[in-house]
Amino acid sequence: MGAKKIFLAAIGLFAGYKLYKASNPKIPENVIPVTGFDLNRYLGKWFEVARVDNRFEKGLIKTTAEYTLNGDGTVNVLNSGVDEVSGRHKRASGTAMFVQGQDVGALKVSFFGPFYGGYNIVALDDDYQWAIIAGSSPKYFWVLSRTEHVPEAVRERALRVASEVGVLAGNLKWVQQT
């Protein structure tokens, strides 16, 4: 095999590895997804009551996430919010799929082609009224609720869980919903 073919093969392997890593986000060691997860109970509309601000949600208030089942068993994700300055409504649609069994709250979500981010449900109310989600790094963390506000006990639990997964309490932004 010539040097050019070896070089092209190496580039192909590297590109394939990068695509594999992008499509299979890691679950950090300190992030333990819930078990006994029931997707049908999780589907529907959630209010984002807290998050670590990230570039795609920066400046958004009244943020929500709506999850619906696609025909192929994946989950449609529709995130929306209002730009606090302009008042414009923004939306982003993506697809989520399980990375372990369907009874484990470990999913990957893509809004951009084959590139996935981790979506690990690390705490979940027995009645599916609130959920705490950690991403593949401490840069991604959300607290969701079926209502616009959560009780103080849920806020305190969110802060404890954030600390356990490496999120600094000062990085958690409580989202204006009304």
N, C-alpha and C positions, 0 to 999 in steps of 0.2 A: 504494500500500500504506500503510495507516495505521500510526501510531506503535506501536500495540499489536501489530500483526502483525510489524513489524520487530523489536520487542523479543522476541516469542516465537520468531521465526526465529533471532535471535542466541543466545538461550538454548539452542535446539535444536542449533545448530552447536557451541556451547561444550560442551554435554553429549556430543555425538557425538565431538568431539575428545578429551575427557577419557576416554571409553570406549575410543576407539582407542588412546590412550597407555597405558591400563591393560591393554589386551589385547595390546599389542605392546611388551613391555619392551625398552629399548635395550640394546645391547651396548656397554659402554664401550670407548673407543679402545684402551686398554691391555690389553684382554681379547681373546685370539685363540683361538676354539674349535678343537679338533682337527679334522683332516680324515681321510678314510679310515675314518670311524666306522662300526661295525657294531652296530646295535641288538640283533640277536639274541644277540650275545656279551655285551652289556651287561645284558640282562635277568637277573632273579634277585635274590637277597638280597645286600645290602651292609651292612657294619658302618660306622657313622659314627665314625671314630677321632679326628677333630678338627673343630672348627667355630668360627666367630665366633658367640658366644652371641647369640641373638635372642629376642624375646618369646615366640614359640611353642615354643621348645625350652629355655627357661631352666629350670634345675634338673633336667633330664632326664639320666639315665645309661642305659647299655645301649641306646643308640639304634641303630636299623636303618632301612634303606630297602629296600623290595622293589618291583621293577619287573616288570610283566606286560603283555603286549600285549592291547589291547582289539580287538574285532571290527572297529572302524572305522579301525584303524591308529594310533590314539592309544595312549598308554602310561598304564596305571593305576599310580599311585604310592601306596604304603602306607608311611607313616612311623610308627614306633612307638618307645617308650621308657618308662622307669620313672622316676616322680617320686622323686628322691633322699630327700625328707623323708617323704612319705606312703607310699611303696612302691607307689602305684597305677600301673597300666599305662595309658598314654595312646596313642591312635592318631589319625592323620589321613589321610584318603584324598583323593587329587587326581588330576588328569589332566595329562599332558604331551603336547606336540606340537612337531614341528620348526618352526623359524622360517626355516631355510635348507634346503638339500637334506638328504635322509636320511643322507648320508654326512658331514655336518658336525655336530659335537657341540654345536649351539646349539639349545636347546629353550626353551619357556616352560611354566611349571607353574602350575596354578590349584587352589587348595583352597577358593576362595570365588567361585563364579559366574564372571562374565566378567573377573575381575581376575587378571592373570598376573604372575608374577615370572620373571626371567631365570634360566636354568639352563645355564651354559656350561661344558662340559667342556674345561678348558684344559691338562690333562696326563692321560695315560692309559697304563698299562702295556701293552706289546705283547700280553701274555697276559690282559689285562682282569682283573688281580688287585688293582689299586688305581687310583683316579681322584681328580683334584683339580678341584673345581667352583667357579666364581666366579659370583656373581649379577650383578644390574644395578648394584650399588654395593658398596663395600668392607664394607658391613654384612652381606653374605651370602657365605659362603665355607665350603666343606666339604672334608674329606679322607675318602674312602671306601675300604674294603678288603673283600676277600672273607673275610678272617680278622679276628679281634678286635684284632690288633696288627699294626703295620707295622715293617719293619726301619728302623734309624737312617737309612740312606741315603734312604728315602722321607720320613721326618720332615724331614730337611734340605732335600730338594727342595721339600716343601710350604712350608717357611719361605721359600725363595727365590721360589717362585711367588707366595706371598702378598705379599711385598714388591713384586714386579713389577706386581701388580694393585692396589696401594695399600692392602693390609691390613697393619696394624701387627702385628709378631710378638707383642707383648704381648696383642693381642686374640684370638689363636688359643687356644682351649681344647682340651686333649687329653681326650677323653671316657673316663670309666671304663666299661669293658665287662664286667669280671668282678666 
